[in-house]
Amino acid sequence: MLKVGVVTLFPEMFDLYSDWGVSGRAVDRGLVHLSLFNPRDHAEDAHRTVDDRPYGGGPGMVMMYRPLQRSIQDARMALPGAKVHLLTPQGQRLEQADVQALARMESLILVAGRYEGLDERLIDAEVDQQWSLGDYVLSGGELACLVLLDAMTRLLPGSLGDECSAGDDSFAHGLLEHPQYTRPEEVDGRRVPEILLSGNHGAIRRWRMKQALGRTWLRRPELLERQPLDAEQKLLLEEFIAEQGQSSV
Ligand SMILES: C[S@@+](CC[C@H](N)C(=O)[O-])C[C@H]1O[C@@H](n2cnc3c(N)ncnc32)[C@H](O)[C@@H]1O
């Protein structure tokens, strides 16, 4: 079981994780256990203040050191040995390989920032790793934690059931996934590619591999630079590129 502690000022937002869909089922099946820690429980005044103005002036508020530190300590007590991961736009860009590595951990602690972020001294003192979802700024780290949690959960064995698997998903093997189709065979004059109706599993596998390589080449060429291709894949990609040339003549 993966044990995750989340340090957040908005624990209610994590109902979205525990009550719905794949992640809700994973919680029910005991594949993952989520515990929530609220820094406000460690505020030291009657107003339960957890933020204050930034030294040096400027707009916004900063999350105070002490309430957050105590909340992280609560999480450490509940999850001994767990590393602390802060979600922040200034962190390392999160990729599928990172999600795979995190999902293999026994336990981890996620910290969601708010306002202008955390007092830097707390990051120095308590945080092991910083992750960013991308080069844009969210209002709070809760959605970022939920994204990371969701991505990890669908990798846990048993979370997706027998009917589907994360093994062919985009990025699982360094490529975007092939296109998908379902019934009916024709809709608004658009037909499913004939090969998918052929029942020829070898041909379907090759077609899907070619499409995965081709759309990665078209949409995310930088992924192919990192991806060693075997002889069959090289051939399929060459075929795809040649077909592109023909279709644009
Ligand atoms: C408004 S942001 C703070 C941004 C901060 N002032 C800065 O410019 O780096 C509040 C919180 O949202 C979360 N957050 C915002 N954007 C994020 C991103 N791209 N990835 C991960 N977390 C993010 C972080 O937890 C952050 O502390």
The ligand as an SDF file (V2000), in Angstrom:
LIG
                    3D

 27 29  0  0  0  0  0  0  0  0999 V2000
    0.4630   31.4680   -6.3830 C   0  0  0  0  0  0  0  0  0  0  0  0
    1.5690   30.0960   -6.2070 S   0  0  0  0  0  0  0  0  0  0  0  0
    3.0420   30.8690   -5.6730 C   0  0  0  0  0  0  0  0  0  0  0  0
    3.9550   31.2260   -6.7820 C   0  0  0  0  0  0  0  0  0  0  0  0
    5.2430   31.8660   -6.3300 C   0  0  0  0  0  0  0  0  0  0  0  0
    4.9890   33.2060   -5.8550 N   0  0  0  0  0  0  0  0  0  0  0  0
    6.2270   31.9180   -7.4830 C   0  0  0  0  0  0  0  0  0  0  0  0
    6.1790   32.8920   -8.2520 O   0  0  0  0  0  0  0  0  0  0  0  0
    7.0190   30.9700   -7.6620 O   0  0  0  0  0  0  0  0  0  0  0  0
    0.9620   29.2800   -4.7790 C   0  0  0  0  0  0  0  0  0  0  0  0
    1.2890   27.8040   -4.6870 C   0  0  0  0  0  0  0  0  0  0  0  0
    0.7100   27.1040   -5.7800 O   0  0  0  0  0  0  0  0  0  0  0  0
    1.4800   25.9610   -6.0810 C   0  0  0  0  0  0  0  0  0  0  0  0
    1.8300   26.0060   -7.5200 N   0  0  0  0  0  0  0  0  0  0  0  0
    1.6130   27.0300   -8.3650 C   0  0  0  0  0  0  0  0  0  0  0  0
    2.0170   26.7480   -9.5890 N   0  0  0  0  0  0  0  0  0  0  0  0
    2.4970   25.5010   -9.5680 C   0  0  0  0  0  0  0  0  0  0  0  0
    3.0890   24.6510  -10.5480 C   0  0  0  0  0  0  0  0  0  0  0  0
    3.2610   25.0410  -11.8020 N   0  0  0  0  0  0  0  0  0  0  0  0
    3.4850   23.4150  -10.1740 N   0  0  0  0  0  0  0  0  0  0  0  0
    3.3280   23.0080   -8.8940 C   0  0  0  0  0  0  0  0  0  0  0  0
    2.7890   23.7760   -7.9130 N   0  0  0  0  0  0  0  0  0  0  0  0
    2.3790   25.0090   -8.2410 C   0  0  0  0  0  0  0  0  0  0  0  0
    2.7010   25.9810   -5.1790 C   0  0  0  0  0  0  0  0  0  0  0  0
    2.4730   25.1050   -4.0860 O   0  0  0  0  0  0  0  0  0  0  0  0
    2.7530   27.4270   -4.7460 C   0  0  0  0  0  0  0  0  0  0  0  0
    3.3720   27.5910   -3.4800 O   0  0  0  0  0  0  0  0  0  0  0  0
  1  2  1  0
  2  3  1  0
  2 10  1  0
  3  4  1  0
  4  5  1  0
  5  6  1  0
  5  7  1  0
  7  8  2  0
  7  9  1  0
 10 11  1  0
 11 12  1  0
 11 26  1  0
 12 13  1  0
 13 14  1  0
 13 24  1  0
 14 15  1  0
 14 23  1  0
 15 16  2  0
 16 17  1  0
 17 18  1  0
 17 23  2  0
 18 19  1  0
 18 20  2  0
 20 21  1  0
 21 22  2  0
 22 23  1  0
 24 25  1  0
 24 26  1  0
 26 27  1  0
M  CHG  2   2   1   9  -1
M  END
$$$$
